[in-house]
């Protein structure tokens, strides 16, 4: 897949669906992103068309249809609050699609026989998109892990789109009590991979569970970043091939590439 530099576009909010107190699904009309995005890529989304806030927020593409794409936004500060409160009909500024997705990161390596998908919180977004694209590849387990109370809306929204979803919550209020990794197989058979996105702790635990299979675990990393184009070096990641940038070289890497002990938690 040819890799294009991300561009800035205006995007119309078609739908703002508040899933729960802190999670929102935004459906945006933007042909420039919807026509080229692949699962694992993200956009830098900024409220309005001015310079306040100056920096966009990185949000993974969760789905697309025609000239529209969907992102999930969890409110954690002023920037994400402004995005979550943007009404239908308003215009946002979007830079994207950004990064290397699950397909282009393979660099020609064929897909495995089976892929297991595991997401933590809104880290489920790129995996929802990937699930739709995995035609011809068996999808094994599809797992979502959340803390529990306060995540009801996201889990309901995801469950409506994935009937086979295995849901785990740490407090036991949603799905089964436990962690997302509890739903994965004890060992990872040959010809199978795990694709994951979520909190740093979940990804680190994943590498410790399958220490001999890190080349078959593909992680979409979350990181603070500013430009989304690789210029500011605000999202540098230590890897086995030197420092790389999460925004432009990633966000999808194999777990084997990442120097986890050198990465800031």
C-alpha positions as CSV (number, residue, x, y, z in Angstrom):
1,X,0.0,0.0,0.0
2,X,1.4,3.4,-1.0
3,X,2.0,5.6,2.0
4,X,0.8,9.2,1.6
5,X,1.7,12.2,3.8
6,X,-1.3,13.2,5.9
7,X,-3.1,16.3,4.9
8,X,-5.4,18.8,6.7
9,X,-9.1,18.7,5.7
10,X,-12.3,20.2,7.0
11,X,-14.7,17.6,8.4
12,X,-18.4,18.0,9.1
13,X,-19.8,16.3,12.2
14,X,-22.6,14.1,10.8
15,X,-23.5,12.5,14.1
16,X,-22.4,13.0,17.7
17,X,-23.4,10.0,19.8
18,X,-22.7,10.2,23.5
19,X,-22.2,6.6,24.5
20,X,-21.7,7.3,28.2
21,X,-20.5,10.1,30.5
22,X,-17.0,10.2,29.0
23,X,-17.1,8.4,25.7
24,X,-18.4,9.8,22.4
25,X,-18.7,8.3,18.9
26,X,-18.2,11.0,16.2
27,X,-19.2,10.3,12.6
28,X,-17.4,12.7,10.3
29,X,-17.9,13.5,6.6
30,X,-14.5,13.9,5.1
31,X,-13.8,12.2,1.7
32,X,-10.1,12.9,1.9
33,X,-9.8,10.6,4.9
34,X,-12.6,8.1,4.3
35,X,-11.2,7.2,0.8
36,X,-7.7,6.3,2.0
37,X,-7.7,5.2,5.7
38,X,-6.8,1.7,6.6
39,X,-7.3,-0.1,10.0
40,X,-4.7,1.0,12.5
41,X,-4.3,4.5,11.1
42,X,-5.6,7.5,13.0
43,X,-6.4,11.2,12.6
44,X,-5.3,14.3,14.4
45,X,-8.7,16.0,15.2
46,X,-9.1,19.6,16.3
47,X,-12.2,21.4,17.4
48,X,-13.3,24.2,15.1
49,X,-11.2,25.7,12.3
50,X,-9.1,28.2,14.3
51,X,-6.0,27.8,16.4
52,X,-7.6,27.2,19.8
53,X,-6.8,24.5,20.7
54,X,-3.6,24.7,18.7
55,X,-2.9,20.9,18.6
56,X,-5.1,18.1,17.4
57,X,-5.9,15.0,19.4
58,X,-4.9,11.6,18.0
59,X,-8.0,9.4,17.5
60,X,-8.0,6.0,15.7
61,X,-10.4,5.4,12.8
62,X,-13.0,3.0,14.1
63,X,-15.1,2.6,10.9
64,X,-15.7,4.2,7.5
65,X,-18.5,4.1,5.0
66,X,-18.6,6.1,1.8
67,X,-17.3,9.6,2.5
68,X,-17.7,9.2,6.3
69,X,-15.5,7.8,9.0
70,X,-16.0,7.2,12.8
71,X,-13.8,7.9,15.7
72,X,-14.2,7.2,19.4
73,X,-13.3,10.0,21.8
74,X,-12.8,9.6,25.5
75,X,-12.9,12.9,27.5
76,X,-9.7,13.4,29.4
77,X,-9.1,17.1,29.2
78,X,-10.2,20.3,27.5
79,X,-9.3,19.3,23.9
80,X,-11.3,16.0,24.0
81,X,-14.1,17.8,25.8
82,X,-14.4,20.3,23.0
83,X,-14.5,17.5,20.5
84,X,-17.0,15.5,22.4
85,X,-19.4,18.5,22.7
86,X,-19.2,19.5,19.0
87,X,-22.8,19.3,17.6
88,X,-23.9,17.7,14.4
89,X,-23.5,20.1,11.5
90,X,-20.4,21.8,12.9
91,X,-17.0,21.6,11.3
92,X,-13.8,20.2,12.7
93,X,-10.2,20.2,11.4
94,X,-8.8,16.8,10.7
95,X,-5.2,15.8,9.7
96,X,-4.9,12.4,8.2
97,X,-5.0,9.6,7.7
98,X,-1.8,9.3,9.8
99,X,0.6,6.5,10.3
100,X,1.1,2.9,9.2
101,X,-1.8,0.6,9.7
102,X,-2.1,-3.1,10.3
103,X,-1.9,-4.0,6.6
104,X,0.9,-1.6,5.4
105,X,3.0,-2.4,8.5
106,X,3.3,-6.0,7.3
107,X,5.4,-4.8,4.3
108,X,4.1,-7.6,2.1
109,X,4.0,-10.4,4.7
110,X,0.9,-12.5,4.1
111,X,-1.9,-12.4,6.7
112,X,-1.9,-15.3,9.1
113,X,-4.5,-18.1,9.2
114,X,-6.2,-16.6,12.3
115,X,-6.1,-13.2,14.0
116,X,-7.2,-12.6,17.6
117,X,-8.3,-9.0,18.4
118,X,-7.9,-7.6,21.9
119,X,-8.7,-4.0,22.9
120,X,-8.6,-2.0,26.1
121,X,-11.2,0.8,26.4
122,X,-11.3,3.0,23.4
123,X,-8.3,1.1,22.1
124,X,-11.0,-1.1,20.6
125,X,-11.5,1.5,17.9
126,X,-8.9,0.4,15.3
127,X,-9.7,-3.3,15.9
128,X,-13.4,-2.7,15.0
129,X,-12.2,-1.3,11.7
130,X,-9.8,-4.2,11.3
131,X,-12.5,-6.7,11.9
132,X,-14.4,-5.5,8.9
133,X,-11.4,-5.8,6.7
134,X,-10.3,-9.3,7.7
135,X,-12.2,-11.0,4.9
136,X,-10.7,-14.4,4.0
137,X,-8.8,-14.5,7.4
138,X,-10.4,-16.4,10.3
139,X,-11.0,-14.1,13.2
140,X,-10.4,-15.9,16.5
141,X,-11.4,-14.2,19.7
142,X,-12.5,-10.6,19.8
143,X,-12.0,-9.2,23.3
144,X,-12.7,-5.9,25.0
145,X,-11.5,-5.1,28.5
146,X,-12.6,-2.1,30.5
147,X,-12.4,-0.9,34.1
148,X,-16.1,-1.4,34.7
149,X,-18.6,1.2,35.8
150,X,-18.5,4.3,33.5
151,X,-17.9,2.2,30.4
152,X,-21.4,0.9,29.9
153,X,-22.1,2.9,26.7
154,X,-18.9,1.9,24.9
155,X,-19.4,-1.8,25.7
156,X,-23.0,-1.6,24.5
157,X,-22.0,0.1,21.3
158,X,-19.2,-2.4,20.6
159,X,-21.4,-5.3,21.4
160,X,-24.0,-4.2,18.9
161,X,-21.3,-4.3,16.2
162,X,-19.6,-7.5,17.3
163,X,-22.1,-10.2,18.4
164,X,-19.2,-12.5,19.3
165,X,-17.5,-9.9,21.6
166,X,-15.9,-11.3,24.8
167,X,-16.3,-8.6,27.4
168,X,-14.2,-8.3,30.6
169,X,-14.2,-5.7,33.4
170,X,-12.0,-5.4,36.4
171,X,-14.8,-4.7,38.8
172,X,-17.1,-7.4,37.4
173,X,-20.0,-5.1,36.5
174,X,-19.7,-5.6,32.8
175,X,-19.3,-9.0,31.2
176,X,-16.9,-11.3,33.1
177,X,-14.7,-10.2,35.9
178,X,-11.1,-10.1,34.9
179,X,-8.7,-8.6,32.4
180,X,-8.8,-8.6,28.6
181,X,-5.9,-11.0,28.5
182,X,-7.9,-13.5,30.4
183,X,-9.9,-14.2,27.2
184,X,-6.8,-15.1,25.1
185,X,-5.6,-18.7,24.6
186,X,-2.9,-20.0,26.9
187,X,-0.5,-20.4,24.0
188,X,-0.3,-18.9,20.5
189,X,-0.4,-21.6,17.9
190,X,1.5,-21.3,14.7
191,X,-0.3,-19.4,11.9
192,X,-2.0,-17.2,14.5
193,X,-1.5,-13.6,15.5
194,X,-2.8,-11.2,18.1
195,X,-3.6,-7.6,17.2
196,X,-3.9,-5.3,20.2
197,X,-4.5,-1.7,21.1
198,X,-5.0,-0.3,24.6
199,X,-3.3,1.0,27.7
200,X,0.4,0.6,28.1
201,X,0.0,-1.8,31.0
202,X,-2.2,-4.2,28.9
203,X,0.3,-4.3,26.1
204,X,3.3,-4.9,28.4
205,X,1.3,-7.8,30.1
206,X,0.7,-9.2,26.6
207,X,4.4,-9.4,25.9
208,X,5.1,-11.1,29.2
209,X,2.4,-13.7,28.5
210,X,3.8,-14.6,25.1
211,X,7.5,-13.9,25.4
212,X,8.4,-16.3,22.6
213,X,5.8,-15.1,20.1
214,X,6.5,-11.3,20.1
215,X,6.9,-11.3,16.3
216,X,3.3,-12.5,15.9
217,X,1.8,-9.8,18.2
218,X,1.0,-6.5,16.5
219,X,0.3,-3.6,18.7
220,X,-1.2,-0.2,17.8
221,X,0.5,2.1,20.2
222,X,-1.0,5.2,21.9
223,X,1.2,8.2,22.5
224,X,1.2,11.9,23.2
225,X,2.1,13.8,20.0
226,X,1.9,17.2,18.5
227,X,2.2,17.4,14.8
228,X,1.2,13.9,13.6
229,X,3.7,14.1,10.7
230,X,7.0,13.1,12.3
231,X,8.5,16.5,12.4
232,X,8.3,17.4,16.1
233,X,9.8,14.2,17.5
234,X,7.2,14.3,20.3
235,X,6.4,10.6,20.0
236,X,9.8,9.0,19.7
237,X,9.8,5.2,20.4
238,X,12.9,3.1,21.3
239,X,13.0,0.1,19.0
240,X,15.4,-2.6,18.0
241,X,16.2,-0.6,14.9
242,X,16.8,2.7,16.8
243,X,14.4,5.5,17.7
244,X,11.3,5.6,15.6
245,X,8.2,7.8,15.6
246,X,4.8,6.5,16.7
247,X,3.0,8.8,14.4
248,X,4.7,8.2,11.1
249,X,6.6,4.9,11.5
250,X,3.8,3.5,13.6
251,X,1.4,3.4,15.3
252,X,1.4,-0.4,14.4
253,X,4.6,-2.3,15.4
254,X,5.3,-5.9,16.3
255,X,5.8,-6.3,20.0
256,X,9.2,-7.7,19.1
257,X,10.4,-4.4,17.7
258,X,9.6,-2.3,20.8
259,X,12.2,-1.9,23.5
260,X,9.6,-2.0,26.3
261,X,12.0,-1.5,29.2
262,X,13.3,1.7,27.6
263,X,9.8,3.1,26.8
264,X,8.3,5.5,29.3
265,X,5.4,3.9,31.1
